Amino acid sequence: VFQYFWTAECQFINGTEKVRFVVRRFYNRLQYVMFDSDVGHYVGFTPYGEETARYWNSDPEGMEDTRAAVDTFCRHNYEVSTP
Protein backbone atom coordinates (compact mmCIF):
# COMPACT_ATOMS: atom_id res chain seq x y z
CA VAL A 1 0.00 0.00 0.00
CA PHE A 2 1.40 3.37 -1.01
CA GLN A 3 0.36 6.52 0.77
CA TYR A 4 0.51 10.11 -0.49
CA PHE A 5 -0.75 13.07 1.49
CA TRP A 6 -0.07 16.74 2.02
CA THR A 7 -0.82 19.35 4.62
CA ALA A 8 -1.21 23.11 4.44
CA GLU A 9 -0.89 25.08 7.67
CA CYS A 10 -1.37 28.69 8.60
CA GLN A 11 0.52 29.73 11.71
CA PHE A 12 -0.63 33.01 13.25
CA ILE A 13 1.53 35.01 15.64
CA ASN A 14 -0.10 38.02 17.29
CA GLY A 15 -3.25 37.84 15.19
CA THR A 16 -2.52 38.48 11.53
CA GLU A 17 0.55 40.59 12.22
CA LYS A 18 2.92 37.68 11.53
CA VAL A 19 1.56 34.84 9.41
CA ARG A 20 3.46 31.80 8.20
CA PHE A 21 2.17 29.46 5.47
CA VAL A 22 3.65 25.95 5.33
CA VAL A 23 2.87 23.16 2.85
CA ARG A 24 4.32 19.69 3.41
CA ARG A 25 4.08 16.74 1.02
CA PHE A 26 4.64 13.15 2.09
CA TYR A 27 5.00 9.82 0.35
CA ASN A 28 4.92 6.67 2.49
CA ARG A 29 5.25 8.77 5.67
CA LEU A 30 8.42 10.45 4.39
CA GLN A 31 8.34 14.20 3.84
CA TYR A 32 9.89 14.80 0.45
CA VAL A 33 9.20 18.49 -0.24
CA MET A 34 8.06 21.53 1.72
CA PHE A 35 7.15 25.17 1.11
CA ASP A 36 7.63 27.67 3.92
CA SER A 37 6.57 31.28 3.33
CA ASP A 38 9.40 32.47 5.60
CA VAL A 39 11.88 30.79 3.23
CA GLY A 40 9.93 31.79 0.09
CA HIS A 41 10.52 28.68 -2.00
CA TYR A 42 10.18 24.89 -2.01
CA VAL A 43 12.85 22.77 -0.35
CA GLY A 44 13.40 19.10 -1.18
CA PHE A 45 14.37 16.48 1.39
CA THR A 46 14.87 13.47 -0.88
CA PRO A 47 16.35 13.18 -4.39
CA TYR A 48 12.83 13.18 -5.84
CA GLY A 49 11.86 16.08 -3.56
CA GLU A 50 14.86 18.12 -4.69
CA GLU A 51 13.90 17.56 -8.33
CA THR A 52 10.27 18.47 -7.59
CA ALA A 53 11.34 21.61 -5.68
CA ARG A 54 13.55 22.75 -8.59
CA TYR A 55 10.67 22.25 -11.01
CA TRP A 56 8.10 24.11 -8.87
CA ASN A 57 10.55 26.90 -8.00
CA SER A 58 11.22 27.47 -11.71
CA ASP A 59 7.56 28.35 -12.39
CA PRO A 60 7.21 32.11 -11.74
CA GLU A 61 3.39 32.17 -11.85
CA GLY A 62 3.04 29.13 -9.59
CA MET A 63 5.51 30.57 -7.09
CA GLU A 64 3.68 33.90 -7.10
CA ASP A 65 0.42 32.09 -6.27
CA THR A 66 2.07 29.99 -3.57
CA ARG A 67 3.73 33.00 -1.94
CA ALA A 68 0.45 34.93 -2.09
CA ALA A 69 -1.32 32.15 -0.14
CA VAL A 70 -0.31 33.94 3.08
CA ASP A 71 -2.84 36.62 2.14
CA THR A 72 -5.30 34.76 -0.10
CA PHE A 73 -5.61 31.65 2.08
CA CYS A 74 -4.37 32.37 5.61
CA ARG A 75 -5.31 35.98 6.32
CA HIS A 76 -8.51 35.61 4.29
CA ASN A 77 -9.66 32.69 6.49
CA TYR A 78 -8.32 33.99 9.81
CA GLU A 79 -11.73 34.77 11.32
CA VAL A 80 -13.07 31.35 10.28
CA SER A 81 -10.13 29.46 11.79
CA THR A 82 -9.96 31.25 15.16
CA PRO A 83 -12.54 31.10 17.94
Beta strands, then each sheet from edge to edge (+ up, - down):
strand 1: 4-13
strand 2: 18-27
strand 3: 30-36
strand 4: 41-44
sheet 1: 1+ 2- 3+ 4-
end
